Amino acid sequence: MSKKPGIDKIISLENEIDKASPYLGSDEKSSTQREAYNVKTVKQEIAVKPWVHFVAGGLGGMCGAIFTCPFDVVKTRLQSSVYQELYKSKAIKPSVLTHFKETCNILGNIYRIEGPRALFKGLVPSLVGVIPARSINFFTYGYSKDLLREYYFNGQETSLLHLLSGITAGFVTSTATNPIWLIKTRLQLDRATTKQYKGSIDCIRKVVKNEGFFSLYKGLSASYLGSAESTLQWVLYEQMKAMINYRSQRLEKEGHVRTNLDVSIDWFARSGAAGFAKLIASLLTYPHEVVRTRLRQAPLTENGKAKYTGLIQCFRLVIKEEGLASMYGGLTPHLMRTVPNSMIMFGTWEIFTLLLSKF
């Protein structure tokens, strides 16, 4: 019993040393220890909760969709067989510049002939789809990444972890939102001169009545294939973001004091990384976009039978009848939309994630 006060005193002294250790030693050493200690504390304070990803992802998707909707209308029309002859390129050897000029001409024609509101056709169902889709995607990606990292990757960030998280997010998002994208596609392809649908509700009613409830899931197989695009984007984005963060950490270790300008530059760099990742992913996986649009458009019939009946059949038929180049119809407006869309979406998501994490 007489030894107990001495033991307590030793334990108390050890605790005091542990608390003071970041501030002991030489100036250089103590500075490094304090930095490590503070970084750890900050990371604990700004740990992102799943609901933050859900809300911030939806807000980011909404901002991106509004700003880039006109390009989405052009892309959808160029992918569809309904507008193929009307918008067929007249250039003998189309180039990137030619496609860019033709995209701008199509935007101008839609504005003059159908009015400015036509440039935002399908925006309502697009927002109805984008907000939950991005919310689900960011939430599922972040949540599945946290679970996988904790239980299967020993807390380590790897490309395989990002790949599996992206696949999970893509599968869940595609399944949950396919009916919304089908309605959006139908509305964007609806001509002003031969209007079939009065709006989103009327479109849903007519599709279900004339084609059956499960027709709302047309193009789902192509959507699953398309989730490879978002998965690849996540993997590339995470790698580039890690490089940006590594550069910032290296500069700090070299004694560079971070300013608001450095924070802004890093934010723009991460937003640019999201856009570049989307560019690469889109170029590699674009044909699924054309097939998905063909499967979702109002049914075309030949000899009383539906022209496009499934994923593989649609791939083969489009290539056979229109050539391999047709699988890249609408690529230019697609890139003009998705690249800035991703930059806006990821940039907005990061800002709202930071703001909402404080609550």
Rosetta blueprint (number, residue, H / E / L):
1 M L
2 S L
3 K L
4 K H
5 P H
6 G H
7 I H
8 D H
9 K H
10 I H
11 I H
12 S H
13 L H
14 E H
15 N H
16 E H
17 I H
18 D H
19 K H
20 A H
21 S H
22 P H
23 Y H
24 L L
25 G L
26 S L
27 D H
28 E H
29 K H
30 S H
31 S H
32 T H
33 Q H
34 R H
35 E H
36 A H
37 Y H
38 N H
39 V H
40 K H
41 T H
42 V H
43 K H
44 Q H
45 E H
46 I L
47 A L
48 V L
49 K L
50 P H
51 W H
52 V H
53 H H
54 F H
55 V H
56 A H
57 G H
58 G H
59 L H
60 G H
61 G H
62 M H
63 C H
64 G H
65 A H
66 I H
67 F H
68 T H
69 C H
70 P H
71 F H
72 D H
73 V H
74 V H
75 K H
76 T H
77 R H
78 L H
79 Q H
80 S L
81 S L
82 V L
83 Y L
84 Q L
85 E L
86 L L
87 Y L
88 K L
89 S L
90 K L
91 A L
92 I L
93 K L
94 P L
95 S L
96 V H
97 L H
98 T H
99 H H
100 F H
101 K H
102 E H
103 T H
104 C H
105 N H
106 I H
107 L H
108 G H
109 N H
110 I H
111 Y H
112 R H
113 I H
114 E H
115 G L
116 P H
117 R H
118 A H
119 L H
120 F H
121 K L
122 G L
123 L H
124 V H
125 P H
126 S H
127 L H
128 V H
129 G H
130 V H
131 I H
132 P H
133 A H
134 R H
135 S H
136 I H
137 N H
138 F H
139 F H
140 T H
141 Y H
142 G H
143 Y H
144 S H
145 K H
146 D H
147 L H
148 L H
149 R H
150 E H
151 Y H
152 Y L
153 F L
154 N L
155 G L
156 Q L
157 E L
158 T L
159 S H
160 L H
161 L H
162 H H
163 L H
164 L H
165 S H
166 G H
167 I H
168 T H
169 A H
170 G H
171 F H
172 V H
173 T H
174 S H
175 T H
176 A H
177 T H
178 N H
179 P H
180 I H
181 W H
182 L H
183 I H
184 K H
185 T H
186 R H
187 L H
188 Q H
189 L L
190 D L
191 R L
192 A L
193 T L
194 T L
195 K L
196 Q L
197 Y L
198 K L
199 G L
200 S H
201 I H
202 D H
203 C H
204 I H
205 R H
206 K H
207 V H
208 V H
209 K H
210 N H
211 E H
212 G L
213 F H
214 F H
215 S H
216 L H
217 Y H
218 K L
219 G L
220 L H
221 S H
222 A H
223 S H
224 Y H
225 L H
226 G H
227 S H
228 A H
229 E H
230 S H
231 T H
232 L H
233 Q H
234 W H
235 V H
236 L H
237 Y H
238 E H
239 Q H
240 M H
241 K H
242 A H
243 M H
244 I H
245 N H
246 Y H
247 R H
248 S H
249 Q H
250 R H
251 L H
252 E H
253 K H
254 E L
255 G L
256 H L
257 V L
258 R L
259 T L
260 N H
261 L H
262 D H
263 V H
264 S H
265 I H
266 D H
267 W H
268 F H
269 A H
270 R H
271 S H
272 G H
273 A H
274 A H
275 G H
276 F H
277 A H
278 K H
279 L H
280 I H
281 A H
282 S H
283 L H
284 L H
285 T H
286 Y L
287 P H
288 H H
289 E H
290 V H
291 V H
292 R H
293 T H
294 R H
295 L H
296 R H
297 Q L
298 A L
299 P L
300 L L
301 T E
302 E E
303 N L
304 G L
305 K E
306 A E
307 K L
308 Y L
309 T L
310 G L
311 L H
312 I H
313 Q H
314 C H
315 F H
316 R H
317 L H
318 V H
319 I H
320 K H
321 E H
322 E H
323 G L
324 L H
325 A H
326 S H
327 M H
328 Y H
329 G L
330 G L
331 L H
332 T H
333 P H
334 H H
335 L H
336 M H
337 R H
338 T H
339 V H
340 P H
341 N H
342 S H
343 M H
344 I H
345 M H
346 F H
347 G H
348 T H
349 W H
350 E H
351 I H
352 F H
353 T H
354 L H
355 L H
356 L H
357 S L
358 K L
359 F L
